[in-house]
Amino acid sequence: MATDQAHQEKLADILQPSTEAKSFRITIVFRPKISPSYEKAVAIAKKNPTYREEGEGEWTRHAATYSPETVEDLFALFSLVHDWDTTEVLVNNKPLPYGHQLWLPLMWFYRIK
């Protein structure tokens, strides 16, 4: 159900691009890794209603999208997968330059209370 919503939003962004974002969202995409953190990362991602899994075996891609309201879950997931070679950061479903270095730190401002 949530996967369908994520796919519909992605399709809408492609078919009807807008210069204004509806909201600021970060998607973390990662692949399997031999690491003690892998199972925990998958568990955190699966808790997200937008979680989706594509492919199988070593080609599996896990993805979860986070908004400012779920920044703590984003932080927990990213702290586990940030240094993996296959980790991707998408901003509003798009791969933008400096995702790790610029866009994620902007999201961390939402952690300040």
N, C-alpha and C positions, 0 to 999 in steps of 0.2 A: 504494500500500500504506500508506504513512505518512499520506496524506491520509485514507484510510478510517478509520484509527485516530483521527485528530484529529476527524473528523466523529462517530465513535462516542462519543468522550469528551464532545463538546459536546452530543450528544443525551442521553447519560446524565445530564449536569448539568441539563438541562432537565426530563427525565422524573422524575429522582430527586434533587431538590435536597438537599444535605446542609449542615449547619451547620459541618462540618469539611472543610477542603480536603485532598485527597490529597497535594498538593504545591503549592508556590508557583511559578506559571508566569506569564510575561509574553508576550503575543502582540503583535507589531508588525504593523500593517496599513497599507499605503501604496498610493497610486495612481501612475500614470505622471506624470512631471514632466519638463519640459524643463530638464535640469540635467546637468552632467558627472558627477554622482554617481549618477544614476539606474541606469545599467547595472551599476555596481559594487554598488549596493544590491540589485539583483535577483540578482546572482551570489552575494552573501553569503546572502541569504534562501534561494536554491535549494539551498545546501549543507546546510541544516537538514532533517532527516528529516520534520519536520512541515509543510514548505512546502506551500502550496496557492495556486492562482491561480483567481480567479473572474471572470467577465465577459470582455469583449474590448474592444479599442481603448482609447479614453480612459476607459472604465468598468471597466477591469481593476483588480482588487484583489489585491495580493500580501500574503500573510500567513505568518508563521513564529512558532512558539511556542518559548520558551526557558525552561529551568529553571536553577537555581543552578549546575549543572555546566557549562552552556554560556554563562555570563554574559559571557565575553570576546567571543563571536560576537554576542550581544545588544548589547553596547557598540559594537562595530564597525558594526553595522547602524544603530543608533539615532543614532550620531554623524553618519551621512550623511543621515538623513531627519527628524531632530528638529524642524527649523524649517519643514517643509512643512505647508501648511494641511490637507492630506488625511490626515496621519498620525494613526492611532488607537493607543492603548495599552489593551489588554484585560488584566485580571487574572483568571486562571483562566477565560478565555473570556467574561468579563463586562466591559462598559464601566463602570468605576467612576469616581466623581469624583476629580479630582486625579491621574490616571494618570501624567502627565508630571512633576508636581511632588512627589508623595509616594511612589507605589508604585515607580517606577523607581529613585529614590535608595535605597530599601530594598534593591533588588536589587544595587546597586553595592557594598554591604557584602561581598558574596560575592567581590568582586575583590581584597579585602585578603588577603594571604598571609603 
